[in-house]
Amino acid sequence: MKTEQYIDDFIRREKQTESNPFLSTRVMATIEKSQKPEVRKVPVWQAVVVAASIATVAFLGVTIGNSYVDNASPEMVMNINDSQIENLGYYNFADYE
């Protein structure tokens, strides 16, 4: 019985507690403030570094790609017929659709 009386007293005290009328306003202001994106200006040097790194990567990619073309001899050509390896002919028939 003592536990039930303790619980009832606790509930009664909670019901008597008055809420702050400005609480919802403060909560909504905090939510709106957190949803606004912060506009941060990117430093010029950082933009230049990003642009230079992209240009460098593109240049290196083209250079590496051209190095394989230049080293290939035009006399050596590989022509592989893989029709027996991959039997994709079964999927080309209209009857199986």
Secondary structure, DSSP 4 states (H G I P E B T S, - for coil): -HHHHHHHHHHHHHHHPPPPTTHHHHHHHHHHHHHSPP--PPPHHHHHHHHHHHHHHHHHHHHHHHHHHHHS-TT-------TTTS-GGGGG-GGG-
